[in-house]
Amino acid sequence: MKKLIILAASTAMLALSTPAMASSDKAGCMAVKGEWMSEDAIKAKATELGYEVRRVKKEDGCYEVYGITKDKSLVEIYMNPVTGEVVKIEKKS
């Protein structure tokens, strides 16, 4: 019985310590910092995808690329820092 209580308490603590981002739209960004592409590589990847890159920053485990689409819309693109895969795109007004 004592082992069951310890197991239940450990499981509850683990669940509470899991980052909130794991359930968000940016969950595809979880990666070890040493495996990240450089900012220049992310800029090149975004440019290949047709975006005019204005700014790149690191936040919540993702690269956030601020750019302009071919139709001149402002966008915020969340990119996986290891693969450069687009995780999410938000259009800005």
N, C-alpha and C positions, 0 to 999 in steps of 0.2 A: 504494500500500500504506500509506503514511504517513497519508493522509487517512482510510483505512478504520479504522486504529487510533485516530485521534483521534475519529472518529465513534463508535466502539464505547465508548471511554472516556467520552465526553460522555453517551451514552445511559445507561451504567451509573451515572454520577454523578447524573443526573436521576432515575433510578428509586430510588436510595437516599435522595434528598432529598425525595421525595414524602411528605406527611404520612400517618401511619398511619391517621388518621381517614377517609381517602378510601375505604378498604375496609370501614369499620365501618357499623353500622346508622345512624349519624348523618351519613352522607355527604351527605344532602339539606340540610345546614345551611351548606354552604360559600357565603359571600357577603361582599361588600365592606362594611366597617363603616359607611360613609357611606350605605348603602342600607337599613340596619336599621330596622324599626319601633320605636317607643318601647316601653318596658316597659308603660306604661299601655295602649297599643294591643294588646299581646300579652295582657295581663290581660283586656281586653274580649273579645278573640277566644276565649280559653279559657272565659270565662264564657258566651259565646254557644253554645259547644259543650256546655254543661251542667256544667262543673266549678266547684267552689267553690275559688277560688284562695287559697292560703295564703302562697306565696312565689314570687318569680321571680328567677332569676339567669342570668348569661351564662357559658357554659362550653363549650369545644371548638367554638366557632363556632355554637352553638345557644342558644336560650333554653330554659332548663329551668324548667318550671312545676310546682310542687309543689301538689297540690290534693286534693280529695275528690270522688268521684263521687256520683251520686244515691243509690247503694246504700251510701254511707258507706265505700267502699274508698279507701285512700290510694294515690295514683298520682304518678308522675313523668312528665311529658309533655315530650317534646323537640319543639320547634317551630321551623320554618324562620324565621329572623329577618327575612326580607324579605316573605314571603307569608303567614306565620302558619299555614302548613300543618303538620299533625301529622306528624312523621317517625317517632316511636316512642313507645310508652306502656309503662311498667313499673309493675306493681302492687307495692306495698310491703306488708309484713305488719305 
